[in-house]
Amino acid sequence: MKINKEGYKIIATSGLICLVIWALIYYFQSHDSGTGLLITSTITLLAFWFFIVAFFREPRRVKIHDPELVFSPCDGRVVVTEVVYEDEYIKEEMLQISIFMSITNIHMNWLPVAGEVEYYKYHPGRFLIAWHPKSSTENERTTSVVRLDNGKRVLFRQVAGLIARRIVSYIKVGDKVNQNDVFGFIKFGSRIDVLVPKNSELLVEIGDPVIGSQTPIVRLRK
């Protein structure tokens, strides 16, 4: 299993902390308690550390390229499909699809479309529960806009959640990007909003599970 580079420091730090806790339990346990406490703590600490390692796993996936389709930028479940007014950059009504990532999902983020990065901005903010309606505008987040070769623009936001405390994005304005390349990572529970032209054909419904870089969520109309 390949581990994403964003996890190296956290995995090492959490492993060291678990080792120190285990050593303290081993040292201070009384002779009367036997080995029960040590066995229980060993299993618990190992399970916790393996969960941290698994969170940063990096899957191998086939790269799909289709200029008519917008792919899910992350693993998770669709929680919003609605027309909203986008007032940060594009300034028009757009179709929004929001995908919630639980702590058990892979948290790598893939580019839903190919084109040129036209806009990027990091917004500091709150850490509301990721499915809260105000999380898209009040939580810590990034906003990116990619202009496709046909002139259409797709906006997507990485939104921090209650547990997520760090958003990582690798793209910047002017970059030429390929569909379904990795563009970022959100550490622990979060969501991504994708906003596309209002007349696009929606391919998913609320509650549908999606796989990042593999599940088409929208078909762009000509």
PyMOL commands that set and color helices and strands:
alter all, ss='L'
color gray80, all
select helices_A, chain A and resi 5-28+31-33+36-55+135-138
alter helices_A, ss='H'
color red, helices_A
select strands_A, chain A and resi 2-3+57-58+69-71+76-86+92-101+108-110+115-123+141-147+153-160+166-169+176-177+182-187+190-197+201-202+209-210+216-219
alter strands_A, ss='S'
color yellow, strands_A
deselect
rebuild
show_as cartoon
